Amino acid sequence: MYELKADWIKYWKNQKLDFLVAPGFGTEALDHGGSKDGSLIAAYAYIYSILGMVSVAQPIATTIAI
């Protein structure tokens, strides 16, 4: 696992990336085992969990006064 993480970091450095902004997984938490049904929906987010890398979800909302 450490080798995979090191390769990932090396790739980012070679691309001169400091961070990546990606869309969030816009759904509630799935029941245990439920991710097998929607694994392709959020597959891009799984790599960060597997590698033990920090990821953050920043909610953004707009309030409209009526």
N, C-alpha and C positions, 0 to 999 in steps of 0.2 A: 504494500500500500504506500509506503514511504517513497518508493521509486516512482510510482505513478504520480504522486503529488509533486515530486521534484521535477518530473518531466513537464507537468502542467505549468508550473511556475516558470520554468525555463522558456517554454513556448511564449508565455505572456511577456516575459522580459524581452525576448527576441522581437516581438511585435510592438514593443514600447508601450505596453498597456499598464496602467496603474489600477484601473478598476473597470468593471463592466456594468452597464445599466441594462437590465432585461425586464420584461414584463413579469408581474407576479402571477401566482397561481390563484386566480380569483374564484375561490370556492371555499366552503367550510371544510373543516377537517373531516377526513374520510373515516368510516368505521374500520376497525382492525381487519386487514385483508382486502379492504375496498380499493386500494390503489392498483390492484391487478387489473381492474376493469378500465381504468383511465390512465394507465402508465404512460402512454404516448403524449397525453395532454401536457404533462409537466416534466417530461423526461429531461429537458434542458436544466431543470432545477435540481435534479437528483445528484448530478455530478458533484455539486458543492457539499452535499451531505456525505457522500461516499468519501470524498477527499478530506473531510473535516475542516473545510474552509469556512470562513465567516461569510454569512450572507444576511442581508437585512431587507425587510419589507417596510417601505415607507408609504403609509396610506396617505392619499391626497384626496381631499373632498372639497366640494364647492357648496356653499350654502346660499340659497336664493331666498330672499325675503319676499313674501307675498302679501 
